[in-house]
Amino acid sequence: MKFDKDLLRTVQLSLGVVTFIIGVYQTVFFNDLTGNYFIFMASIACWMPLIYWRQQEAVAAKIAAQEAKLAEEKRQRSRGGNGPKKRR
């Protein structure tokens, strides 16, 4: 069985949202932010890997786009110009 990274992301996002909502509820209900600090830190700890993975995917997509552009330019140069040659 293959590990599903998307499932992990979904679970982490859900845990992050749930812990944030619980933290806000506890803070408003008990009027004690410092007592619920650990709940907010748990929420942030769930979100941090998600943010990191998104940044890594954006960098990988940017690199792939640059490589595709370079490959296309190389193909254009190997064909000898932009279009077919004229007959004399």
C-alpha positions as CSV (number, residue, x, y, z in Angstrom):
1,M,0.0,0.0,0.0
2,K,1.4,3.4,-1.0
3,F,1.5,6.3,1.4
4,D,-1.0,9.1,0.4
5,K,0.5,12.5,1.0
6,D,-2.7,14.2,0.1
7,L,-4.5,12.4,3.0
8,L,-1.8,13.6,5.4
9,R,-2.2,17.1,4.2
10,T,-6.0,16.9,4.6
11,V,-5.7,15.6,8.2
12,Q,-3.1,18.2,9.1
13,L,-5.3,21.0,7.7
14,S,-8.3,19.7,9.6
15,L,-6.4,19.3,12.9
16,G,-5.0,22.8,12.4
17,V,-8.5,24.3,11.9
18,V,-10.1,22.4,14.7
19,T,-7.4,23.3,17.2
20,F,-7.6,27.0,16.1
21,I,-11.4,27.0,16.6
22,I,-11.0,25.3,20.0
23,G,-8.4,27.9,21.0
24,V,-10.5,30.8,20.0
25,Y,-13.6,29.3,21.8
26,Q,-11.6,28.7,25.0
27,T,-10.0,32.2,24.8
28,V,-13.4,33.9,24.4
29,F,-15.2,31.7,26.9
30,F,-12.6,31.8,29.7
31,N,-11.0,35.2,28.7
32,D,-7.5,33.7,29.1
33,L,-5.2,33.8,26.1
34,T,-2.1,32.7,28.0
35,G,-3.8,29.6,29.3
36,N,-4.7,28.6,25.7
37,Y,-1.4,29.4,24.2
38,F,-0.4,25.7,23.7
39,I,-3.6,25.2,21.7
40,F,-2.7,27.9,19.2
41,M,0.8,26.6,19.0
42,A,-0.5,23.1,18.1
43,S,-2.6,24.7,15.4
44,I,0.4,26.5,14.0
45,A,2.5,23.3,14.2
46,C,-0.1,21.6,12.0
47,W,0.0,24.5,9.4
48,M,3.7,25.0,9.2
49,P,4.5,21.8,7.2
50,L,1.6,22.6,4.8
51,I,3.1,26.0,4.1
52,Y,6.5,24.6,3.6
53,W,5.3,21.9,1.2
54,R,3.4,24.5,-0.8
55,Q,6.5,26.7,-1.2
56,Q,8.6,23.7,-2.2
57,E,6.0,22.8,-4.9
58,A,5.9,26.4,-6.2
59,V,9.7,26.3,-6.5
60,A,9.6,23.0,-8.3
61,A,7.0,24.2,-10.7
62,K,9.0,27.3,-11.4
63,I,12.1,25.3,-12.1
64,A,10.1,22.9,-14.4
65,A,8.7,25.9,-16.3
66,Q,12.2,27.3,-16.8
67,E,13.5,24.0,-18.0
68,A,10.6,23.6,-20.4
69,K,11.3,27.1,-21.8
70,L,15.0,26.3,-22.2
71,A,14.1,23.1,-24.0
72,E,11.8,24.9,-26.3
73,E,14.4,27.5,-27.1
74,K,16.9,24.8,-27.8
75,R,14.5,23.0,-30.1
76,Q,13.9,26.3,-32.0
77,R,17.7,26.9,-32.4
78,S,18.3,23.3,-33.6
79,R,15.6,23.8,-36.3
80,G,17.5,26.7,-37.7
81,G,15.2,29.6,-37.1
82,N,11.6,30.5,-36.6
83,G,10.1,29.1,-39.7
84,P,10.7,27.1,-42.9
85,K,13.4,28.2,-45.3
86,K,12.5,30.1,-48.4
87,R,13.1,28.5,-51.9
88,R,15.0,30.3,-54.5
